[in-house]
Amino acid sequence: MNRILNITNLKDAKQELKKIGVSSQGIIVMAPKALNNTIKLTDVHIGAANILKQEMLSIGGDAAVARGVVNGIEKISDVIILGNTDNIKKLIKKLDHQTIFGLPEIKQDLKRFVSQMLQEEVHLIDCSGHKIDLQTTKIMGILNVTPDSFSDGNQYLEEDRALEHAIQMIEDGADIIDIGGESTRPGAEKVTLKTELERVIPIIEKLSHQTDIPISIDTNKAEVAQKAIRSGASIVNDVSALRFDAKMINVLAQYPNVPIILMHMQGKPSNMQKAPFYKDVIEDILLFFKERIEFCIDHGISEERIIIDPGIGFGKRHIDNMIILNKINEFKSLGYPVLLGASRKSFIGKIYDAESQDRLEGSLATTAIAANNKIQIVRVHDVKSHKRFLQTYNSIEEIK
């Protein structure tokens, strides 16, 4: 999976070079070069790998390949492009007339990565007429209409309280309200279709008449999504990434202006925390998204409708969650808006001892990471605190 690597120190650089099979001497020489913009290309033909290395060297950059590529032993290799943005622009120009070894596809990815590095990409999401400019990080406020959600279960089951809380979040600065009627906490059991509909539809109907901001329905059931859209929802947030209900893709096809949030989860809520394992958590999740995005596009869902969520806490070990947060910028390599949902989650309680309602400081730290990496949406419980944080952060950034 081709992507921009988020390398901030020599230790990171050496680990990434070691992963692709660079010689020990090569790691020593090339690790410092990886502190510039660094792009990883996977499963590259030996011919393309050698061309990329030669061309990068000719323009003052470098390219790391597996030992055995130069002498022809390795036929396929991952390649790490080492250079600044100007080097990569020159490489793209040098590839203009290359038509072999998959180089045209590599060139297109490099063009997209340069655009991301220069922050030229602008995402404007159309939510059934509600347009959201994602140039700065936006806030999705969480409304769980459930008895058993990990943080606020049983607080907003009563319709009037739920509606009051949603309106308060909007007044506090939420850009989107995400409404869910089924808990997806670790070990959660499924609820019936009837129960989920009874929980969410009345709230959506009333809230949609009282606000102009987009309402997101957090569900993996096609019928719930359809009735929610008809009642006023304009985003579907599916923790299964359209895998649990085969009819969900058909519902989305009926509403071409409804975005879909695809979340990564290993397993199901009932078993996702039973020994989750990843060979490379970032690579594995990116490959999952690649397949899910292709599925959407093959079924008529336009690229402009897709948002991705790496799924903090969903089938992840503590170390996996930490790596995702540390490397969150790498998910932007796919070219789609990224949503980060880390608010009050249990990994924070493993960093400092606190129950879910007392994890605001840790949650704000994850929003700081999101804002610093230009992540487009954060899904949070404490809207006012996150709004004030982002207002302060953005005001400081504007001085640059």
N, C-alpha and C positions, 0 to 999 in steps of 0.2 A: 504494500500500500504506500504509494508515493506521498510524502508529506514534508512540511517544514519542521525541523527538530528544534525543540526548545532547550538549548544548551547554554548554561549560564556560568559554568566553571569547568576546570580541567578534569575533575573527577567524572562529571557527566560526559564530557567529550571522550575520555578514554573508554568508558563503558560502552558508548555507542559504537566506537570504532572496533572494539573487541567483539561486539555482537555480530558484525558482518565478516569477521575473519581476517582482519588486517594483521600483518606481522607485528611482533613486539616492537621492532625498531621503527616500523611505520607509525605505530601508535605514538611513540615518543616524538617523532618529527611532526606529525599532522595534528595532534591534539590541540596545540595552541591555535592552529588555523581554524579550528571548529568554533572558536569564540566569536566569529563573524556570523553572518547569515548562513545557516546550515540546512541543506535539503537532503533527505534520504529517499533514494529510489530503490524499489524492491524488484527482485527477479529480473535483472537486466541481462540481456544477451551479451556474451563475451565480446562480440564485435562492438556493440554500443558502449560497453564499459570501457574498452580501450580507447575508443574515439573520444568519449567524455573526458577521460583522464588526460589525453594528449592535448585536447583543445583547452581545457582549464589551465594546464601548465603553460600553454602558449600565451595566455592573457594574464598571467600573474596569480592565478588561483591554484587549486589542486582538486583532486578527486580521489577518495579512498576506495579501494576495491579489495576483494578477498585475495589473500595470498594464492597464487596459482593462476590468476587471470592473465598476467603479462606473458607467462610461458605457455599458456593454452591448456593448462590442466583443468581449471574450473571453467565450465561452459556457461554457467549462470551465476551471477553475483549480485548482491546488493551493492549500491554505490552511494557514497556520501559526498555530495558536492560541497567544497569548502571555498568560500569566497564572499566578497561583499556584493551588494546589489548591482553595482556597476559590472563586476565580473560576470554575474549571471545574465545580465542584459547582453553582454558581448557574446556569451556562450549561445544564447538564443539566436542571435544573428548568424553565428557560425553554423548553426544547425539548419538554416533556411533551406539548403539544397540537399539535406540528408533524407533519403527516402527508405532506408533499410534498417533492420535490427530494432524496429519499434521506436526509432528516434523521433518521428513526427509526433507520436503520442506523448513522448517525454517532453518535447518542445512545448506542447500545449499546456502541460502541467506546470512547466517552468514559468511560462507567461502568467499563469494564474497566481503562482506563488509570489512572483515579483509584485503583482498588483496588491496582494495581501501585505507584503512587506512595506510597501509604500503607502498602505492604508488608502488605496484608491477605490476599493470596493464599497459600495453603498447599498445597504439592504433596506428596502421599504416593503413592509408586509401589509398586504391588503386583507383585512378580516371582514369580509362581507360589507365593504364600504368604509369600515373603520381603518384608516391607514396609520401604521406605526413606523416612525423613523427610527431605525436601529443604529444610528451613528453613535449614540451614547447608550450605556447600559440602562435597560428598562426594568421595571419592577412588576412581577406577577405576584399578587397577593393570594394567599392560600385560604380557602374556605372548605374545611372538611365537615360535611354533614353526616357524620358517622359516630357510632358509640365507642369505637376502638382504635382510632388513629393514634399513632405513637405519642404525639405531642398535645393535641387539642381534642382528643376523642371525647364525645359526649357534651362538649361545650356548646355546640351550635346545632343540635338535633331539632330544637324547637324553631319553627319557621321564622317567627318574629325576631328571635335573637340572631339567627343566621343572616337575615336581611339587614338587620342593624349593623352587624359586624362588617358585612360586605360594603355598606355605604360608608362606614367609618374608615375602612381601608382605602376607599376611593378618595375621601377627604384628606387622608394622610399622605396621598401621593401615588397610589397604585396605578399602573398603566393598563393592567389586565387583572381580572379576577378569575381564579381557577377554582371551579367547584367540583367536588368529588363526593360520591355517595357510597364508596366502597373502600375500606382501608386496604392499603398495599404494604403495610408494615411487615417485617419478617415474621413468618408464621401465620399471617392472616388467612382466614378462610373466605371463600367466595360468598357473596350474598345473592339472593334471588333477583331476577330481572325486575319483578314487581316492587320489591323493597327499594332497589336503587332508584327506580323511576319515581317512586313516592317521595324519596328524599330530595332529589335534585330538581325535578321539573317545576314544582311550584316556586322555588327560589329563583330559578332562571327566568321564568315568566314575569315575575314581579320586578326583579332587578333590571331586566332589559327595558322596562318601561320607565325606570327611574335614572338611568345612566346611559351615556353614549359610548363609554369605553368598552372594549371587547370583553366578552365573557368566554372563558375556556371551559369545556366539559372534560373532566378527568375520568375517563372510562375506557375499558377495552371491550365493551359490548356494543355491537352495531346498532341495535334498536335504541339503546340509551342515547347514543350519539345522534341518531336521526331525530328523535323526539326533542332532544336538547337544542339542536340547530333550528328546528321548527319553532321552538319556544323562545329563541333569541340568542343562543350561543353562536359564536362565530369562529371558534378554534376548537379542534379536537386534540386532546392530550392523551395519548395511548401508551401506557407503560409497557405494553407488549410489542410495540412497533408493528401493529397490525397482524400479529401472529396468532392471537388467541381466538379471534372470531373471523372466519373467512369472509363474512358478509361486510366487514368494516370497509374494505376497499371499494365495494359497490356503493355504499352510502356516500363515501367521499367523492366518488365520481359524479354524484348527483348535484354536488355543491362546489362548483369550480373556484369559488372565492373563499373557501374555508381552509385555512392552513392546517397542517398536521404536524404534531410534535412526535417524533420517533424517539423513544427512550430505549437504551440498552439495559437488558436484565438477563443475567444468567440463571436459568431455571424459572420457577414461578414463585409468587410471594410465599406460598406455603412451604417451599423447600429451598429457596434461593440462598439461604445462609448455611446450608449443610455442605461444608467443605468446598466452597467455590475455588476454582483454580484457573490461572492464566499462564500461558507460555510467555507472553509479553502483553500486559494489560492494555497498553495504548494501541498496539498493532492489532490485537484481537478485536477490540471494540471498533476500530476504524474499518476492519474487514466486515464486521457485522453491519455497520452503517452502509458500506458500499453495496452490500447485497440487498438491504432493505430499501435503499434509495433506488436501485435498479428495478426492484419490484414495483415501487410506486410509479416510476416513469413508464415502465412497461404496461401499466394499467391506467395510463392517461392522467396521472397526477403531475402537474407542471412543477418544475424545479423551484419556482418562486413561492410555492406553498409549503416547502419542507423546512422544518426546524429540527435540530438534533439535540439530544440530552444524554450525556454519557452515563447517567444513572448512578449517582453517588449512593452507596448503601444498598443497592439492588444486586445481590449476588456478588458482593465484593468483600474481600478481607480488609482489615484496617490499612495495611500497606498499599493495597490497590487504590483505596480512596485517596490516600496521600499522594500517590504517584499521579493519579488523574488530576488532582488539584495543582500539583507542581508542573504538570505538562498540559494544562488545559488549553493552552494556545495551539497545540498541535491538532486539535479537533477542527480548527478553522481551516485546515488544509483542504478539507473536502469542499469548501466554498459555500457552505450553508450557515445560516445563523445558528448559534449555539446557546442552549439554555443550561444554566447551572442550578441544580436544586440541592443545596447542602444545608439549608436552614435547620438548626436545632438537632441535626442527625447524630446518631450514636457515636460516630468516630470522634466527635468533639468531646464527648464524655469520657473517651479514653485518653484524651490529651490532658484534660483537667477534670476532676471529679465534680460532675454536676448533672442534675436531672434535666430532662428535655426543656422545661420552661426556663431554665437558668443557663442557657447556652447562647445568649445574645452576643457576647464578645467574640466567641468562636465563629458564630454565623457572620458577624460583620467582617471578620478576617477573611472569610471566603469571598465575600462581596468585594473586598479590597483586591483580592487576586483576580476576580472577574473583571473589575473595572480597569485594572492595570493591563490586562490582556485584551481589552476591548471585546469581552464577551457580551453578547447582545441582550440577554435576559437573565435575571436572577429570580428564582421562585422562593418567596420568603414568607414567614409568619409575621414578624415585627416590622410592618411596612413603614411606620413613621421613622424609626431609627435608621432603617436602610435608606430611606429617602433623604434624610438629613446627611447621612454619610456621603451619599453620591453627590448631593448638592455641593458639599464641601470639597470633595475630591475633584469634581468637574471645574469648580471655580479656580482651584489651584492649577489644574491642567491648562486652563485657558490663558494663563500668564506666559506659557512657553512660547 
